[in-house]
Amino acid sequence: MARRLWIGAREKEILCLVAKGALLASMFVAPNIGKILRPLEKMTSKKRFYFRKRLKTLEDKDLIFLGGEKIQLTEEGKALISKIEKEEIVLDKSKKWNGVWQIVSYDIPNTKKKERDYFRNTLQRFGFYKVQKSLWIIPYPCEEEIAVLAQSLGLSPFVIYFTCEHLPMEGKYLRWFGLEQKYIPSRKNSS
């Protein structure tokens, strides 16, 4: 069973920077650190100390490998970054509804139960409404977000995203999403 790791916000930031390849170990352990990376010139010795301490903590948790001139993610670090990226996917719900429902359907095999559960929980976190066991709707466009999520979980072949303008019992869904006052007049009697 994989152990659950807790990392702080600053450690998370550092880990994300490492994942993007923005850090080199020599920048932080070399005595002439200020000459190597200008933004760190203003970093006090106390801040540098805590930064190095956070790097060491990430190494102790087996999330990064400090060696040579580079900081590299370990396999566990890569898995954690993948999880962080999935959790940071958010939907833009600020746009006015255009009258088109976004629908996600999936048929994910039991061999991928863990990924299926994570996918379903993310749909709930996004604010999707469950119409049937594996059929979910939302009024906000999110094709790209669903594609990224499905791909990162290895579920792309099992997930379908489509849109439609009318749904059976639409009034129920309009009320659920707080859109009953914003609906298109021709939909008035669709509940």
Salt bridges, closest charged atoms under 4 A:
GLU11 OE1 - LYS61 NZ 3.64
GLU13 OE2 - ARG10 NH1 3.42
GLU41 OE2 - ARG38 NH1 3.75
GLU59 OE1 - LYS56 NZ 3.55
ASP60 OD1 - LYS56 NZ 3.13
GLU75 OE2 - LYS78 NZ 3.49
GLU76 OE2 - ARG3 NE 3.59
GLU88 OE2 - LYS12 NZ 3.43
ASP117 OD2 - LYS113 NZ 2.90
ASP117 OD1 - ARG120 NH2 2.80
GLU170 OE2 - ARG187 NH1 3.16
